[in-house]
Amino acid sequence: MTPNTATVAPAVTVDLLVDIFRDVLRLPDLTAETDFYEAGGDSLTAFQITGRLQEILGADVPVSLVFAYPTPLELAEVVEADYGTA
């Protein structure tokens, strides 16, 4: 058994979410650790993020996930665990 068995999203999923957050929030310097709320996110931008994810994944991604996991890194881990590689 490995010492750290926590779910870690592959870089491709993290990069995808960083790109989506950057585009939707219009922040080219946003990082994987940037908080959605601190970056000016609101319910409209949360719906835009999940809409893009739904297009890519072909799965219904609840907007509540953006609020519960507000950084691209945190959201990527949940997306990876629930929907597989983006």
C-alpha positions as CSV (number, residue, x, y, z in Angstrom):
1,M,0.0,0.0,0.0
2,T,1.3,3.4,-0.9
3,P,1.6,6.0,1.9
4,N,-0.6,8.5,0.1
5,T,-3.7,7.0,-1.4
6,A,-5.6,10.3,-1.9
7,T,-7.0,11.0,-5.3
8,V,-4.9,13.2,-7.4
9,A,-6.2,14.5,-10.7
10,P,-4.0,14.0,-13.7
11,A,-2.4,17.1,-15.0
12,V,-4.6,17.1,-18.1
13,T,-7.7,17.5,-16.1
14,V,-6.1,20.2,-13.9
15,D,-4.9,22.0,-17.0
16,L,-8.3,21.8,-18.6
17,L,-10.0,23.3,-15.6
18,V,-7.4,26.0,-15.3
19,D,-8.0,26.9,-18.9
20,I,-11.8,27.0,-18.4
21,F,-11.5,29.1,-15.2
22,R,-9.1,31.5,-17.0
23,D,-11.4,31.9,-19.9
24,V,-14.7,32.2,-18.0
25,L,-13.3,34.5,-15.3
26,R,-11.1,36.4,-17.8
27,L,-8.0,36.0,-15.7
28,P,-5.0,34.9,-17.8
29,D,-2.7,34.5,-14.8
30,L,-5.1,32.3,-12.8
31,T,-3.4,29.2,-11.3
32,A,-4.7,25.7,-10.2
33,E,-4.8,27.1,-6.6
34,T,-6.8,30.3,-7.4
35,D,-10.1,30.4,-5.5
36,F,-13.2,30.8,-7.6
37,Y,-14.7,33.3,-5.1
38,E,-11.6,35.4,-4.6
39,A,-11.2,35.6,-8.4
40,G,-14.7,37.2,-8.7
41,G,-16.7,34.1,-9.5
42,D,-20.5,34.1,-9.1
43,S,-23.4,31.9,-10.0
44,L,-23.3,32.8,-13.7
45,T,-19.7,32.0,-14.1
46,A,-20.2,28.8,-12.1
47,F,-22.8,27.7,-14.7
48,Q,-20.5,28.6,-17.5
49,I,-17.7,26.4,-16.0
50,T,-20.0,23.4,-15.6
51,G,-21.5,24.0,-19.0
52,R,-18.1,23.7,-20.6
53,L,-17.3,20.6,-18.5
54,Q,-20.6,19.0,-19.6
55,E,-19.7,19.6,-23.3
56,I,-16.3,18.0,-22.8
57,L,-17.3,15.1,-20.6
58,G,-20.8,14.5,-22.0
59,A,-22.0,14.2,-18.4
60,D,-24.2,16.3,-16.2
61,V,-21.8,18.2,-13.8
62,P,-23.7,19.9,-11.0
63,V,-22.9,23.6,-10.5
64,S,-22.8,23.0,-6.8
65,L,-19.4,21.3,-7.3
66,V,-17.8,24.6,-8.3
67,F,-19.1,26.1,-5.1
68,A,-18.0,23.1,-3.0
69,Y,-14.6,22.8,-4.7
70,P,-13.6,26.3,-5.6
71,T,-10.1,25.9,-7.0
72,P,-9.4,24.2,-10.4
73,L,-7.2,21.7,-8.5
74,E,-9.9,20.7,-6.1
75,L,-12.6,20.6,-8.7
76,A,-10.3,18.5,-11.0
77,E,-9.9,15.9,-8.2
78,V,-13.7,15.5,-7.9
79,V,-14.3,15.5,-11.7
80,E,-11.6,12.9,-12.1
81,A,-13.1,10.7,-9.3
82,D,-16.7,11.1,-10.5
83,Y,-16.4,11.4,-14.3
84,G,-12.9,10.1,-15.2
85,T,-10.2,11.8,-17.2
86,A,-11.4,14.9,-19.1
